[in-house]
Amino acid sequence: MKIIQITDTHFSPEKRHFNGNWAPLLNWIEGQNPDLIVHTGDLTVDGADHEADITFSMDLMGQLPAPMLIVPGNHDVGHYPDMHQPANAARLQRWRGLVGSDRFVEDTKGWRLVGINALLLGHDNDEEAMQFEWLEKVLQERGGRRVALFSHKPLFVDAPDEGETGYWGFRPEPRQRVFDLIAAHDVALVGSGHTHWAWQGRYKNTALTWAPSAAFVIDKLEREMPGERRVGAAVHELNGDVRSAIVTVPGMTAHVIDDVVHEVYPWDAPPEVAA
């Protein structure tokens, strides 16, 4: 089967900076004839605090030519408890009420596709515990199917054994729990977004793909990370094995968030820019 992974689209009816990339992305997807589309989060500019961002963005998703599975990103439901917008009960309830579940499992053609809410990992609360129980169950019950796992955040940024990376990667303890499940259950692919870098690599027997954002790249606001600054999508071909490709989609604009962060995310802008 052919899966197109899109991520970090950052749509909004008011902060329309990246909305222009939807038309060329949709046109390209229609030409690809996919079996399925997976969105790995940051659907919205600020759905974590604005319901209209979610409803507007989901209306756009309704134009897709194939079924879509989706997990949220930090700009959709929030992040760690000590950050600007924690993934709390109100934000999770908003997403679940407007979009549906914040995780998924789908069986097709010898594969089990699993999506997790990465923004619950590291909270050490009931929501995180329930998701791990669910994840263990759906992997144990895969019935011999190979597994493709999707998450907004990547498992790691620079190295599998790295320590705390703050905003960008999994925290070490939940990362190790996921590593253990990957090793036990023939997880052939982990597809993620979040970093706004496009990169492919491996963790032991598992292929890793950081899909490129469909909205913007980052210049000097953050450090260099693995991969390339590209805007586009990823294509995953699942047969007996997995083949993935990162695609720069024709007609899309590689916006640079540094240029507009004071308008889009003023709380993340350096003081001299936000002023």
N, C-alpha and C positions, 0 to 999 in steps of 0.2 A: 504494500500500500504506500501511497505517497502522502506525506504530511508536510504542510507548510507551517512553520513556526514563525509567528510575528510577536513582537514584544516592545514594550516601552513606547507606545504610540502617543501618549500624553495629549489626548484630545480634550477640548473644553469648548463650551458655547460662548464663553466670555474671553478667556485667554486663548486666542485662536492662532497662536504663533506657529503651530505645527500641523494644523488641520489640512493645509494644502498638500501634504504628503499622502492623504487618504486616496484621492482619485488615482494617482499613478500606481499606488500599491494595489488597490482593488483591481485596476485594469490588468496588472501583471498577474495577480492571483487567478483571475478569470482565464487567462491564457495558459496557466499551468495545469488546469484540470485536476486539482487535488482531490483526494478522497476525504481529507479532513484538514481542518485548520486548528492549530493550538496557539492560544494567546497566553504568554507567560508573564502577564502582569504589567503594572503601570499603564493600564488602559487609559487612565485619565491624568489630567494635570493635577487635580486635587479632589478626587472623589472621597478622600479621607475626611474632608470637611464640607464638601458641597455635593448634595444629591444630584443637582442638575448636571454636573460633570459626568456622573455615571449614566443617567438616563440618556443624555445626548450621545455618549460614546457607544452605548448598547444599541441605539438606533442605527448608528453607522455599521455596527457588527451585523445587524440584520440584513445588510446588503450583500453579505458574503455568499458565494455560489456553492458552498459545501458546509456540512455541519461544523460547528466550532465547539471546542472545549477550552475552558479558561480558568486560570488561577489568578488571584489578586497580587498586586505589588504593593510596596510601601506607600506609594502615592494614592493607592485605592483604599487601603484599610489601616495604614499606619505601620509603625515599626516597633523598636524596643521600648520598654517602659520608661527609660530615662531620656528618650529622644523627643523632639518637638511634637510629634503626633504619635503617641503610643497606640498600638493595635489593641484597643480596649473593646468592651462589650458593645458600646454604642456604634462604633465604626464597623465592627464585624456584623452586627445586626443590619446595618444599612446595606452593606454589600449583599448579604444573604437575602434580604427582602427584595432588592432590585435586580440582582443578577442570578442568584441561586447559590448553590453550595460553593464553598471556597476550596474544595478539593474534588477530584474526580477519579473514577476508574471505568475503563472502557475496554471491552474485549473485541478483537477483530483479527481474523486471518493469522492465527497462531501467535498473536501478541497480546499482552495486557498493557494498556496505557494507563499510567498513574500520574496524577497531578496533586501536589501538596501545597499547602499554604506555608511558605517559608517564613512568613512574618510572625508565625506563632512560635517558631523555634528559638529557644533562648529565654522564654518568659518564665519557665519553671512554674507553670500553673495548670489548672484543669484542662484548659483548651489544648495546650501542648501535649499533655498526657493522653487525652482522648484521641488526638490525631496520630500519635505514635501507636496506640493500640489499634486504630483503624489501619494504619499503614502495614503493621506487622500482619494483620489478618488478611488484607487483600494480596499481600505477597505470598503468604503461606498457602492461599487458596488459588494460586495462579494456574494450577492444573497442567504444569509442563509448558505453559506459554513463556516465551521470552518477554522481558519487561523493558519498556521505555518510560523513564521517569522524567517529569517536568516540574520545574520549580522556578520561582521568580529569581531568587538569589542563587549564585553559584556555590558549589560545595566549598571551594577554596579559591583564593585569588592567585597566590604565587606558588604555594606548595601544599600538598595534602596534610603535612604535619605542622603547618604554621599555627601560631597562637591566635589570639584575639585580633580580628581585623576591623572591629567596629562596624561601620555602616555597610561594608561591602560584602563580606562573606559570612558563612555559617560560624557560629561560635563553636569552640572546640568540642564540648561535650555532646551536643546534638549532632555535630558533624560525624563524630565517631560512631554514634548510634546508627546513622544513615549508612556510613561505610560498612558496618557490620551487616546490615540488611542487604546492601548491594552485593556483598560477597556471597551471601547465603542464597540469593534468589535470582541469579542469572539476569541481572540488570545490565542490558547491553548498551543503553544510551541514557545519559542525563543531559537534557536540554534546558538551558536557563537564559536569563536576560540580565537586567539590572545594571551591569557595569558600564554600558554604552561603549564597550569594546567588542570587536568580533574576533573570536578565537576558537580553535579546535585543538584538542589534545586527548590524553587518555589518563585514566586512573586504573592501573592494573588491567583487567579485562573489559573495562567500561569506556566507551567513547564519550567524550565530553564536548558539547558545543555551546558556546556563548553566542546566542543569536544577536545580530546587530539591532540597535534601536531603529524604529521607524520614524523617529523624531529628530534627535540631535546627537552630536558628539560633544565631548568635553575637551577643552584645550588645556588651560593652565589652572583651572579651579581645583583639580585633583591631580594626584601623581600619575605618572605613566603606569599603565597596567599591561599585562600580556595582550597581544593581538594587534588589531588595526582599528583605526578610526574610520568606520564605514557606517552608512545608513542603508537598511534594506531588510532582508529576511533570511531564514534558513530553510532548506529543503531536506527532509529526511525520507529516504527510501528504505522501507522495512520489508525485507524478504526473509531468506534464511538468516541473513546478517543485516547490519545497518550500514547504509552509506549516507553521509550528510555533506551538504555543501552550503557555504555562505554566499549569498547573492547580493550584489549591489543593484538595486532595482532601478531601471531607467526612469528618469523623470522626477525622482525624489530628490529633495534638497537636504544636504547635510548641514542643517542648522548648527551653529555653535552656541551652546548654552551660555558660555561666558558673556556673549554679547547681549543677552536678554534676561539673565538670571535675576536682575533687579526688578524686572516686571513679572516674571513667571514665578520665581521662588525667592522673594525678597528676604525670607528668613535664612536662606542659604548663601546669600550674597556677602562678599567681604564688605566690611564697614565702609570702605572708600567707594565701593560700587553702589551699595544700597542707599547711601546718603543722597 
